[in-house]
Amino acid sequence: MKLVTYLKDDHLQLALLVNGNLYDTDSLHPDLPNSMSMFLNYWDDVIPVVKAAEQRIKDGLGRSSLATPYAGTQILAPVPHPTSCRDGYAFRQHVAAARRNRKVDMIPEFDQYPIFYFTNHNSIQGPGEVVCMPDHFKKLDFELEAAIVICKPGRNIVAAEADEYIGGLMIMNDISARTLQMEEMLLNLGPAKGKDFATAVGPMLVTLDELEEFEVPCKENHTGKAWNLNMKCWVNGVQVSDGNVADMDWTFAEIIERCSYGVHVMPGDIIGSGTVGTGCFLELNGTGKLNNPDYTEQWLQDGDVVEMEIDGLGKLTNTFVRDESDFSILDLKKM
């Protein structure tokens, strides 16, 4: 199934996407909630109901009067108000390239355990404009990722059972203000202000049954599902990134295992994969300069359009625009 949250009569509406049309969940069956939050909290109860409704639509038995064309609708983040948002560090290619570009050895701990950080779950947004402050535009970067959404509560979840807690996958752009990020991480804390202003996800949440045909074995000596899903990113129509979800060294199941150790993960928690290899300007600029000292760095500018596409998960498009305010926290530094 493909689940979408969109703006309807000035309120958030959860819908099922079938053949280019949106079907409001609460119009398909009176027992179905109209918000993603409630849907996730009652996941095991509502999934059979909405699957049956989807099959009726595909069989031509659904009422066409319930359909709203997907095209032209204001699509929001599939999970507009997540309970938390973590971001992992699962692609060895990205980590190794970034360290090579800084002329430091690959850190051996990467292969020992998966890590993650918390970002601002109140700054989640979907497709559309991303408003950035002046300091954000100092080395503003995209990061091409996949993300999962937790669909039932759990604690101390082992990796062998963790896939059962995944409601679905979606595209994630872990937007990064690199100057702010690097400044604060000199103090060995963060990332914080370099990340907390915006994270884009969407345009839909795709359940795992929809992705069964893409399943492949995970990396050797790892546990959990993996999917052969091509990942691409374009900036102003020029392709800059090319990867695959199957390139994840740490699986989402293993990341959930670590996330849930001693704490509860909850329905509505978002967990990102981390950046795929070639999936950000920080890595691309570093590789370019390593190969050519005269390489010109590229960063996102006011008005730039970033399009991310992952097989089966749709395309996430964002335009970056400058806030009207000229306030700068970088200018507040004491010398």
Secondary structure by P-SEA (a helix, b strand, c coil): cbbbbbbcccbbbbbbbcccbbbccccccccccccaaaaaaaccccaaaaaaaaaaaaaccccccccccccccccccccccccbbbbbbccaaaaaaaaaaaccccccccccbbbbbbccccccccccbbbbccccccccbbbbbccccccccccccccccccccccbbbbbbbccaaaaaaaaaccccccccccccbbbbccbbbccccccccccccccccbbbbbbbbbbbbccccccbbbbcccccccaaaaaaaaaccccccccbbbbccccccccaaaaaaaaaaacccbbbbbbccbbbbbbbcccccbbbbbbbbccccccccccccc
